[in-house]
Amino acid sequence: MPFLELKNLAIGYREPLILSIDTELSLGEVCLLVGNNGIGKTTLMRTILGQIPPMEGQIWIKETEIKSVPPEQIPKWISMVFSKTQVPENYTVMDLVSLGKYIHYPYYFKLNSDDLQEVEEIIDSLNLTSYKGFPLKKLSDGNLQKAFIGRALAQNTPMIILDEPTTYLDEENKMMILNLLKKLAKEKNKAVLFSSHDWRLAKDFSDKIWWLKDHRLKIGETPKNAIPEGVDAMEKVFWFVK
């Protein structure tokens, strides 16, 4: 059963960017969202999160239309990493990653030992242990990006959305992050949606691809029974089924 369903969705602001989106994403799946700058990748992500109202159509999460979901519930279902995020003043890596845990508690709550241990494990999985006490403003762009990803992981949500998560990362850290996302989907049964300009990442790190082009969303995957429809160079890797 799909975790996320988009039904006849149109997104945009004054004018629609993408029309007639009909697609879904299930737990355990990794999906790559690709498209040129300004085509609507971030707008689609923000619309899924309820931050931008759809121009038409419906968004369903866990069989519930998002219009009827309280705003405070969304961060418990979906964590988000934006490509451009304001850095909190005087926060360390430990502080930032810990923020992901507080989404599940009242504002006055203190993290328990299990929470703190999980935060430590997340920091270690991102190779940030030696930086956990560093102020965020002293981190490199790559390590800062990993710290924000750590905050999303600490939220422990069924779905994670990441806008250009490999921006600023060198090749080693890029592969580490992408392998971690794939592992989370397969071993922790999470739905992962991430955007990138590099569609070739989908071959090794995703189950499907959403390609935004000409005001439409094309869906690519590699099932044996898919109908082949070549789309530019992607035809060498994917079957576009919709």
C-alpha positions in Angstrom: 0.0 0.0 0.0 1.5 3.4 -1.0 2.6 5.7 1.8 2.4 8.8 -0.4 -0.1 9.3 -3.3 -0.4 12.2 -5.6 -3.7 12.4 -7.5 -4.2 14.7 -10.5 -1.9 17.1 -8.8 -1.0 20.5 -10.3 1.7 22.5 -8.5 3.0 26.1 -8.8 2.4 29.6 -7.6 0.5 32.0 -9.9 1.0 29.8 -12.9 1.3 26.0 -12.8 4.7 24.5 -13.1 3.8 20.8 -13.3 0.4 19.5 -14.3 -1.5 16.2 -14.0 0.8 14.4 -11.5 -0.4 10.9 -10.7 2.1 8.8 -8.9 2.9 7.1 -5.6 5.7 6.1 -3.3 5.7 3.2 -0.9 7.7 2.4 2.2 11.0 0.7 1.3 11.3 2.6 -1.9 13.9 5.2 -3.0 12.9 7.7 -5.6 15.1 10.2 -7.4 13.5 13.5 -8.5 15.3 15.1 -11.5 14.8 18.1 -13.6 16.4 21.4 -14.7 16.7 24.4 -12.3 13.5 26.2 -11.7 11.3 23.5 -13.2 9.5 22.7 -9.9 11.5 20.1 -7.9 11.6 22.1 -4.6 8.0 23.3 -5.2 6.8 19.7 -5.5 8.6 18.8 -2.3 7.1 21.8 -0.4 3.7 21.0 -1.8 3.9 17.4 -0.5 4.8 18.8 2.9 1.8 21.1 2.9 3.9 24.2 2.8 2.5 25.3 -0.6 -1.2 24.5 -1.5 -1.7 22.5 -4.6 -3.3 24.4 -7.5 -5.5 21.3 -8.0 -5.6 17.6 -7.2 -5.0 15.7 -3.9 -2.1 14.6 -1.8 -2.6 11.5 0.4 -0.3 10.3 3.2 -1.0 7.1 5.0 -4.4 7.0 3.3 -5.3 10.4 4.7 -5.7 13.5 2.5 -3.2 16.1 3.6 -5.9 18.8 3.9 -7.3 17.0 7.0 -3.9 16.4 8.6 -3.0 18.8 11.5 0.2 20.7 10.6 2.0 19.4 13.7 1.5 15.8 12.5 3.4 16.2 9.2 6.9 16.4 10.8 6.2 13.1 12.6 5.5 11.4 9.2 8.0 13.2 6.9 11.4 14.7 7.6 12.9 17.2 5.2 16.4 18.4 4.3 16.4 21.6 2.1 19.3 22.6 0.0 19.4 26.0 1.6 18.7 26.2 5.3 19.3 28.9 7.8 22.0 27.9 10.3 20.9 28.2 14.0 23.0 30.6 16.0 25.4 29.0 18.5 24.4 25.4 17.7 26.8 22.5 17.6 26.4 19.4 15.5 25.1 17.6 18.6 22.5 20.3 19.2 21.3 20.3 15.6 21.0 16.5 15.3 19.2 16.4 18.6 16.6 18.8 17.3 15.2 15.9 15.3 14.2 14.1 18.4 12.3 17.0 20.0 9.7 16.9 17.3 8.1 13.9 19.2 8.1 15.6 22.6 6.6 18.7 24.3 8.9 21.8 24.2 9.9 21.3 27.8 10.9 17.7 27.5 14.5 16.6 27.9 16.0 13.8 25.8 16.5 10.5 27.6 19.5 8.2 27.5 18.1 6.2 24.6 17.5 9.3 22.6 21.0 10.6 23.2 22.5 7.2 22.3 20.6 7.3 19.0 21.8 10.8 18.3 25.4 9.7 18.9 24.9 6.7 16.5 23.5 9.0 13.8 26.5 11.3 14.2 28.9 8.4 14.0 27.1 7.0 10.9 27.7 10.3 9.1 31.4 10.4 10.1 30.9 13.5 12.2 31.9 12.2 15.6 35.0 14.4 15.8 32.9 17.4 15.0 29.9 16.8 17.3 31.0 19.7 19.6 31.8 22.1 16.8 29.7 25.2 16.2 27.8 24.8 13.0 29.3 28.1 11.6 32.8 26.6 11.7 31.9 23.5 9.7 32.7 23.0 6.0 29.7 23.1 3.6 29.9 19.4 3.3 29.9 18.6 7.0 27.1 21.1 7.6 25.0 19.4 5.0 25.6 16.1 6.7 24.6 17.6 10.0 21.3 18.7 8.6 20.8 15.2 7.2 21.5 13.9 10.7 18.7 16.0 12.1 16.3 14.5 9.6 17.4 11.0 10.5 16.9 11.7 14.2 13.2 12.5 13.5 12.9 8.8 12.7 10.0 9.4 10.3 8.5 6.8 7.9 9.5 9.1 4.9 12.5 11.4 4.3 12.6 14.1 1.6 15.9 15.6 0.6 16.4 18.5 -1.7 19.8 18.1 -3.4 21.4 16.2 -0.5 24.7 15.7 -2.2 25.3 19.4 -2.8 28.7 20.5 -1.4 29.8 16.9 -0.8 32.9 15.3 -2.3 32.6 12.0 -4.1 33.4 9.9 -1.0 30.8 11.6 1.2 28.3 11.6 -1.7 28.5 7.8 -2.0 28.3 7.5 1.8 25.1 9.5 2.0 23.4 7.8 -0.9 24.3 4.3 0.4 22.9 5.3 3.8 19.6 6.4 2.3 19.3 3.2 0.4 20.1 1.2 3.5 17.5 3.1 5.5 14.8 2.4 2.9 15.6 -1.3 2.7 16.5 -2.1 6.3 14.3 0.4 8.1 11.4 0.3 5.6 11.4 4.0 4.9 10.2 5.9 1.8 13.0 8.2 0.5 12.5 11.0 -2.1 15.6 12.9 -3.1 16.4 15.4 -5.8 19.5 15.8 -7.9 20.6 17.1 -11.3 22.4 13.8 -11.9 19.9 11.2 -13.1 22.6 8.6 -13.4 22.5 8.2 -9.6 19.1 6.5 -10.0 20.7 3.4 -11.5 22.5 2.4 -8.3 20.6 4.2 -5.6 16.9 4.4 -6.4 14.0 2.1 -7.3 12.3 4.7 -9.5 12.8 8.1 -11.0 10.4 11.1 -11.3 11.5 13.3 -14.2 10.1 16.8 -14.5 10.0 18.0 -18.0 7.6 20.0 -20.2 5.3 20.7 -17.3 4.8 17.0 -16.7 6.2 14.3 -14.4 7.4 11.1 -16.1 7.8 8.0 -14.0 10.8 5.7 -14.7 11.5 2.3 -13.3 13.0 -1.0 -14.3 10.4 -3.8 -13.9 10.5 -6.7 -16.4 7.0 -6.0 -17.7 7.5 -2.2 -18.2 6.7 -0.8 -21.7 9.9 0.6 -23.2 9.7 4.3 -24.1 13.1 5.9 -24.6 13.5 9.4 -23.3 16.8 11.0 -24.3 19.9 9.3 -22.8 17.8 7.9 -20.0 16.5 5.1 -22.3 19.7 3.2 -21.7 18.9 2.9 -18.0 15.2 3.1 -17.4 11.8 2.0 -18.8 9.5 5.0 -18.7 6.1 3.6 -17.9 4.1 6.8 -17.6 
